[in-house]
Amino acid sequence: MSTVSEIEEAISSLPQEEFWKLAEWFDERKADAWDARIEADADAGKLDFLWEQAQREIATGQTTDMDAFLADKELSR
């Protein structure tokens, strides 16, 4: 199998149990790829702006304490 359409056709013909097994494998593979990308971006400093933004928001009082957040039914929906 070398094309996406061939793979899709093969997947379409799988028994349900095998389909769900493949779906689980695919989900795990996607999660691993996502984790690797986030880690690489963090190592490269591409996410530093998020930490800087959080520090500014904390310094200016724009954050909510976790306990207050969890106690507030409107916020924690």
N, C-alpha and C positions, 0 to 999 in steps of 0.2 A: 504494500500500500504506500503510495507516494504522493497522493494528492488529497487535499482536504475533502473533496467530494467523495473519493473512495473511502476515506475514513468515516465520513458521515454515513455513507451507505452501510458500511460494516457495523457501525454502532446501532443503526436503525434495526438491524436484523438480530441483534443480541437478545437472548432471553432476559426477562425483567431482572432476575437476580444478578445476572452478569452486568447488565446495564448499571444497576445501582452500585455494584462493586467498582466499576470503571468510574462512575461519577464521584465516588468517595476518593479514589486515587487521584482523579483530576483536581478535586477541591484541595487535597493535601499538597499537590504539586503547585497549584496556584498560590496557596498560602506560603509555601516555602520560597517561591520566587518573589512574592511581595515582601516577605521578611528580609530577603537578601538585598532587594532594591532599597528598602528603607535604611538598612544598615550601611550600605554603600553610600547613600546620600548623606546620612548622618556623619559618617567618617570623612566625607569630602567637604563637610561644612555647609551643605546645601540647606540644612534645616535649622541652622543657627538663628535665623531670623525669627523662628517660632519661639525659641527660648528668650530672645531679646524682647519680643513682644510681651511674653508672659511676665518677664521681670518688670517691664514698664507698667503693666496693668496692676501688678501686685503693689508696686511703689506708689501708684496713684489711687489705690483703694478701689479699683474697678473689679475686684474679684469678690466672690462669695465664699465664706468659710464652708467646708464640706459638711459639717454637722448642721449648719443653718440651711444649706441647700437641701439636704436629705429631709430635714424637718418641714420644709416648705412644700406643701402638696402641689402648689402651682408650678414650682420650678422643677420638681423631681418627677414629673409625669413622664 
